[in-house]
């Protein structure tokens, strides 16, 4: 059930990005959703220790992220500063590539 709740909230967030992008287009705003990538955080450690267990085979194969929060933020800032009006409404990965949804 937690996965369903997470994915439905994520879907709503990305959909809201499209709505906001359309609503604010005439004012020159650029609205995107950004995925920070796989970041080595305390939250990831908690998931690894408490969720991604051997008994949960659907999570097997996950590896510890090597990107630090600082690296993720630095990459996202580069994407943000390079946004164009054509990017508005999109779901982007931290490196600027489009995530289709």
C-alpha positions as CSV (number, residue, x, y, z in Angstrom):
1,X,0.0,0.0,0.0
2,X,2.8,2.6,0.7
3,X,4.0,2.2,-2.9
4,X,0.5,3.0,-4.2
5,X,0.2,6.1,-2.0
6,X,3.7,7.3,-3.1
7,X,3.1,6.7,-6.8
8,X,-0.4,8.4,-6.8
9,X,1.0,11.4,-5.0
10,X,3.9,11.6,-7.4
11,X,1.5,11.4,-10.3
12,X,-0.6,14.2,-8.9
13,X,2.4,16.4,-8.3
14,X,3.6,15.9,-11.9
15,X,0.1,16.6,-13.2
16,X,-0.1,19.8,-11.2
17,X,3.1,20.9,-12.8
18,X,1.4,20.7,-16.2
19,X,-1.6,22.7,-14.8
20,X,0.6,25.4,-13.3
21,X,2.8,25.6,-16.4
22,X,-0.3,26.3,-18.5
23,X,-1.8,28.8,-16.0
24,X,1.4,30.8,-15.6
25,X,2.7,30.6,-19.2
26,X,1.4,34.1,-20.1
27,X,3.2,35.6,-17.1
28,X,6.6,34.1,-18.3
29,X,6.9,31.6,-15.5
30,X,8.7,28.3,-16.2
31,X,7.3,25.4,-14.1
32,X,8.9,22.0,-14.0
33,X,9.0,18.9,-11.7
34,X,12.6,17.9,-10.9
35,X,13.7,14.4,-9.9
36,X,16.8,14.7,-7.7
37,X,18.2,11.3,-8.9
38,X,19.4,8.5,-6.6
39,X,20.9,10.4,-3.7
40,X,22.7,8.9,-0.7
41,X,20.7,10.3,2.2
42,X,19.6,9.4,5.7
43,X,16.2,8.5,4.2
44,X,17.8,6.1,1.7
45,X,19.7,4.4,4.6
46,X,16.4,4.0,6.4
47,X,14.8,2.4,3.4
48,X,17.8,0.1,2.9
49,X,17.8,-1.0,6.5
50,X,14.0,-1.3,7.0
51,X,12.4,-1.9,3.6
52,X,14.8,-3.3,1.0
53,X,15.4,-6.6,2.8
54,X,16.2,-10.0,1.5
55,X,12.6,-11.0,2.3
56,X,11.3,-8.3,-0.1
57,X,12.5,-9.7,-3.4
58,X,10.9,-6.9,-5.4
59,X,13.5,-4.6,-4.0
60,X,16.5,-6.8,-4.6
61,X,19.2,-5.4,-6.9
62,X,19.0,-1.9,-5.5
63,X,22.4,-0.4,-4.9
64,X,23.5,2.4,-2.6
65,X,23.4,5.7,-4.5
66,X,26.8,7.4,-5.0
67,X,25.5,10.9,-5.5
68,X,25.6,13.2,-2.5
69,X,22.8,15.7,-1.8
70,X,25.2,18.5,-2.7
71,X,25.9,17.0,-6.1
72,X,22.2,16.5,-6.8
73,X,21.4,20.1,-5.8
74,X,24.3,21.5,-7.9
75,X,23.1,19.5,-11.0
76,X,19.5,20.7,-10.5
77,X,20.6,24.3,-10.1
78,X,22.3,24.0,-13.5
79,X,19.1,22.7,-15.0
80,X,17.0,25.4,-13.4
81,X,19.2,28.2,-14.6
82,X,19.1,26.8,-18.2
83,X,15.3,26.3,-18.4
84,X,13.5,27.7,-21.4
85,X,9.8,28.2,-22.0
86,X,9.8,24.9,-24.0
87,X,10.8,23.1,-20.8
88,X,7.8,24.3,-18.8
89,X,5.4,21.6,-17.8
90,X,7.9,18.8,-18.1
91,X,9.2,16.3,-15.5
92,X,13.0,16.4,-15.6
93,X,15.8,14.4,-14.1
94,X,18.5,16.2,-12.2
95,X,20.7,16.2,-15.3
96,X,18.0,17.8,-17.5
97,X,16.8,14.8,-19.4
98,X,13.0,14.4,-19.8
99,X,11.2,11.7,-17.8
100,X,8.2,10.7,-19.9
101,X,5.0,10.1,-17.9
